[in-house]
Each structure stands twice: as structure tokens, then as C-alpha cells.
Amino acid sequence: MRRHIIIFSSFVAALLSMSACNFLNVEQIGKSDIEGYYSEPSAARAAVYGTHNILYGLVDKYVILYPEIAADCVVLESNEATWDLYQNFAVTSDDEIGAMGYIWKNSYQTINNANQIIEHVPGLKEEFPRDAADLDSYMAQALFLRAYAHLCLCLTFGQNYSYTANASHLGCVVVTKPLSLSECPSRNTVAQVYDQIVKDLQAAIKYFPEDYQFNKFLPSPEACEALLARVYLYMGKWSEARSCADNVISKISLTQRDNYVVMFNAMKAPEKDEMIYSLNGIQQSSTAHKIYWKNEPKARPSVKVLNLFEEDDIRLEVLSSSGDDVVLKFEQEDGQADPYANIPILRVSEMYLIRAEAALMLGDINGAVADVKALQERARGHEVSFDEVTTAEDADVLIEEERIRELCFEGHRLWDISRRHKNIVREADHTSTVKELSYPDYRFVLPIPSVELEANGNMVNNPTSNE
């Protein structure tokens, strides 16, 4: 099966590399080639796993690192040149072999693969009715993957949802079908992108068979609801965010304190933990592991992060090794095996934090504090009091700081700063030349790759100044 997956990934990558207009085309070799591939249900299954293979590379190499390095919680070593442009907000459209170019290209590879699955599953169901349940699950997973890739693009290349009153500013290109060579689409508004993401996730939930078996390494109804909770949070739809997060919490429990650290270890994690959706890195190298590797880290937790913890907080154990400040969320003790990491995308802890923030915005301070309290008591192993939190402002600071403590280095921080309309403020230990970036600023998003701008006359770049 793995050989089948790799062949499919390479096939689609080859199609994409021959684009005449932009990264978005997938029919360059001809429709008959793809039609021939989708001749049996096993092809759809391989296509789903092949899409996961592309997504793993995208997230592990770029999506989980960029929003941390461009924010205030990661300190790069002074000789780490790969990410220097990103921590100093000096990226231009020409950096096509860096994070900017690959987030654009690989996200659309993921979307294009998903679109092929979505297009061909109905025909396969007609021809192979006995496989209808399996094919429905492939459709559901493809819809989830398409939604997640669109979200990655919109966060990276479009300002936060509330940047304009009605989210009318530009996001990414919404692509919901295989494109022909002659098509050169333009960017959709952020509102339109988020609307499509919500539609895809809602549709995915309906496609999953009733007896679908939860697997934390694959999309699931729970993963769809969890991602919806995040999307609704970003949109400021508080009731919907709270409801989705609550539904997920009712189905999947928090990892207990004793298993908290090992949960992040790719080889030792328990079969059941609070991971709702995690990318399986087995047999794949990990960029996140290499950058944070405890023996020779290229990036470390900043003083800003470390100062937020009390001494008895179990989460400090994933930020320290033998007295050295390091990030262990992508670590493993691997013996003779090649090191790899499982990349956390959605966790139940995030659902508690989403529910807390939504509750606060709906006027329920006690409910907001209760969810933070649950995370704090799990982390510290004893009862915690928040008697000093008496106002909405106090609770808001509490939630923001708890999001840093719980979700640091998992690809959230820049998006949290941006959607809260906060400034990026870095401590003196930070190696960047830019110590502060005031919101709003054009540098909160990346430019569109120049190869796309040159090939597609309908593509509009992001501003290159605040004027």
C-alpha cells in the first residue's frame, strides 16, 4: 500500500509541475490519465493516503513552524539562516523555495488531490455499490483535507477574519474542482474562503458512515467538529465555536497528567490520548524534529514562554532536557530507528481553550475560568484558584496566556496575535532585529509567490507597505 501511495503522490506532483498558468492546475497530462487511475475503489483509498503524505510535508516543514517563528515564542540560534527572513519579516515574493513558496504550492497540491477524490468518488459508488461506505469515508476525508489546506492558505496569505468589518479583504483562491489549463482564477475574499471551509467540514461530517472507527491519524467526525470550532473562533462566531468544542469534549477526554509528556513522543504515545487529529510521521523525516532537536537545537523556547509557567507545571517537561531549554513536542527516544515526529493538529486541550474564549465573549466569565482551571489543574496536579480573576479583561489575559502555555510551538501563536489585534512584542533574548511589530501591519501575512503573479494575470499580490 505504501508504494501505491508514493506512486500516486508522485503522479499528482508531476501533473502540478507542468502547470502553464499557475500552481492550481491539475489536468496538464490529460483527463484520461486521471480517469484511468480512478478505475477502482482502492485508487481512492490510495489517493487519500497520498494526500496525507503531501500534507505531512507541508505541515511538518512549514505550517507548524512559520506561525511560531514569525511570532514571539521561538528564539532562533544566531546561525540559523533558513528562517531568518521570516523572523525579521523580510520575505519577498521571490522566496519561492522557502516557506512562502511551499505553503502556497503544497497547499494547492493537497487541495487538487482532494478535488480529484471528491470528483471521482460518486462514479466509483455507482460502479461499486458494495464499497459505498468506504467510498463515503474517502469523500469525507478529502473534504476535511481540502478545508484544512484552504485554512492554512488563508491564514498565511490573508489578514485575520476581523481585519475588515465583513472580512471582505483578500484571502486565497478557493478551488473546489480540478482546473483546466486555460483557467487563471483570482483570489477570493476571506469571508468566501471561510464560508467554503465551513461548508466542506459540514459536508464531511454527513459523509462519514455511522460505524466509522475513530483514528487519531485520520480525519474523523470529531476532527471535523474540532476544526469547525477553531474556524468559528477565528470568525468570531462564539455560540457555534462553543457548541462544536463542547461536542468534541463530550466524546474525547483530556490526556491525564501522567501521560502528558509521553503523548508527544512518536514512539511512546498511548494508543488513546487527547489527540483528535495528528499527522503520522512514521517512515518520514521530520523538519520540526530537526529544528528543535534537543542535542543541537536551531530554535528554543523564548523567555516570554518560560516565564509563564509555575515550577510544578508538567508542561515544563516538554520545554526542558537535562536543564537545557528545548522543545520536546516533536521528540522521541528512538533507539536505532530514524527519528520522526507525529505532528499534532487538533487536541482536546485546544477545545477547552476555544470553549473558554467563546464563553467569555458570550458573557460567561465563570464558564471561561472553569475551562482554564481544568487545564491548569491537570498540568499542576492539584487544585488551583483564580480568585483574582474578577473581570472580563482578567479572564481574557488568563485565556491568552493559557493558550501560550498549552499550545506553544504547535502552529498557533501568530494567528492568535493577529486575530486578537495585538502587537508582536519580543523579549531581549530574541535574536531577530525586529523586536516589535504593531498591529495592523502588512507583514502579518506573506506575499504571493512571484511565479504565480507572473503566470496568472488575475492574481493580486499583498501590499508591500502600510501606505
Order of alpha helices (4+ residues) and beta strands (2+ residues): alpha-alpha-alpha-alpha-beta-alpha-alpha-alpha-alpha-alpha-alpha-beta-alpha-beta-alpha-beta-beta-beta-alpha-alpha-alpha-alpha-beta-beta-alpha
